[in-house]
Amino acid sequence: MIYLKNKINIIITIIPAIAFTIISLPYWYGYFFLSDPFFPEIKYSHLLRVELYGTISLLFWFVTFFYYSKYKMQKNKKDNL
C-alpha cells in the first residue's frame, strides 16, 4: 500500500514541478537577455518572478525526488524479499 502511495505522490508532485519550471522559463529569458539600461525595473520585475517561480519549482522538485527515493528504497526492499 505504501509502495503505491509513493508512486501516486511522485505523480502528484511532478506535475506542478514541471508546470512551474515551464512558467519560469520566459522570465529567465527576460532576465538574462532583455536587460535595458534605461529601464532597469523591467529586469527587476523579471528577477522577482524568476525567484518566485524558481523557488516554487525547486520545492516541488525536492519533494518529488524525496518521494522517488522512498519509492526506490521500498522497491529494492520488496525485490530483496
C-alpha positions, 0 to 999 in steps of 0.5 A: 500500500505504501509502495503505491502511495509513493508512486501516486505522490511522485505523480502528484508532485511532478506535475506542478514541478514541471508546470512551474519550471515551464512558467519560469522559463520566459522570465529567465529569458527576460532576465538574462537577455532583455536587460535595458539600461534605461529601464532597469525595473523591467529586469527587476520585475523579471528577477522577482518572478524568476525567484518566485517561480524558481523557488516554487519549482525547486520545492516541488522538485525536492519533494518529488525526488524525496518521494522517488527515493522512498519509492526506490528504497521500498522497491529494492526492499520488496525485490530483496524479499 
